[in-house]
């Protein structure tokens, strides 16, 4: 199984879209009609959602890396047993 590598353009697109969307939300909250505690609530909700998204992405990435490492170890153990008990000199 090959690991796919992201291109620099993909990273650029991801960061630019993140920055534009974050800037848009901040502008929307700043210019929103309403009382200050409603703005504070929306700000808190946005920041909590944002940090939750980063946390989920990190957890998914860590699980994938852990499974990849576990699979490599299992393959190495299997290959070691095959080499140890199977005569490949034929």
C-alpha positions as CSV (number, residue, x, y, z in Angstrom):
1,X,0.0,0.0,0.0
2,X,1.5,3.3,-1.1
3,X,1.1,6.4,0.9
4,X,-0.1,9.4,-1.1
5,X,1.8,12.6,-0.8
6,X,0.1,16.0,-0.9
7,X,1.4,18.6,-3.3
8,X,2.5,22.1,-2.2
9,X,-0.5,23.5,-4.1
10,X,-2.9,21.4,-2.0
11,X,-1.4,22.7,1.2
12,X,-1.6,26.2,-0.1
13,X,-5.2,25.7,-1.1
14,X,-6.1,24.3,2.3
15,X,-4.5,27.1,4.2
16,X,-5.9,29.8,2.0
17,X,-9.4,28.4,2.2
18,X,-9.0,28.1,6.0
19,X,-7.9,31.7,6.3
20,X,-10.6,33.1,4.1
21,X,-13.3,31.3,5.8
22,X,-12.0,32.2,9.3
23,X,-11.8,35.9,8.2
24,X,-15.3,35.7,6.8
25,X,-16.7,34.4,10.1
26,X,-14.8,37.0,12.1
27,X,-16.2,39.8,9.9
28,X,-19.7,38.3,10.2
29,X,-19.5,38.3,13.9
30,X,-18.0,41.8,14.2
31,X,-20.7,43.4,11.9
32,X,-23.6,41.3,13.2
33,X,-26.5,43.2,14.6
34,X,-27.2,42.2,18.2
35,X,-26.1,42.5,21.8
36,X,-22.5,41.8,22.8
37,X,-23.3,38.5,24.6
38,X,-24.8,37.1,21.4
39,X,-21.5,38.0,19.6
40,X,-19.5,36.5,22.5
41,X,-21.6,33.3,22.2
42,X,-21.0,33.0,18.5
43,X,-17.3,33.7,18.9
44,X,-17.0,31.0,21.6
45,X,-19.0,28.5,19.5
46,X,-16.8,29.2,16.4
47,X,-13.6,28.8,18.4
48,X,-14.8,25.6,20.0
49,X,-15.9,24.2,16.6
50,X,-12.6,25.1,15.1
51,X,-10.5,23.5,17.8
52,X,-12.7,20.4,17.6
53,X,-12.1,20.1,13.9
54,X,-8.3,20.2,14.4
55,X,-8.6,17.7,17.2
56,X,-10.6,15.2,15.1
57,X,-8.1,15.6,12.2
58,X,-5.2,14.9,14.6
59,X,-6.9,11.9,16.2
60,X,-7.7,10.4,12.7
61,X,-4.1,11.0,11.5
62,X,-2.6,9.5,14.7
63,X,-4.9,6.4,14.4
64,X,-3.9,6.0,10.7
65,X,-0.2,6.2,11.6
66,X,-0.6,3.8,14.4
67,X,-2.4,1.3,12.2
68,X,0.3,1.7,9.5
69,X,3.1,1.0,12.0
70,X,1.2,-2.0,13.4
71,X,0.8,-3.4,9.9
72,X,4.5,-2.9,9.2
73,X,5.4,-4.8,12.4
74,X,2.9,-7.6,11.6
75,X,4.3,-7.9,8.0
76,X,7.9,-8.0,9.4
77,X,7.0,-10.8,11.9
78,X,5.2,-12.8,9.2
79,X,8.2,-12.4,6.8
80,X,10.6,-13.5,9.6
81,X,8.6,-16.6,10.3
82,X,8.4,-17.5,6.6
83,X,12.1,-17.0,6.2
84,X,12.8,-19.1,9.4
85,X,10.6,-22.1,8.6
86,X,10.3,-22.2,4.9
87,X,13.2,-23.5,2.8
88,X,13.6,-21.0,-0.1
89,X,16.8,-22.6,-1.4
90,X,14.9,-24.7,-3.9
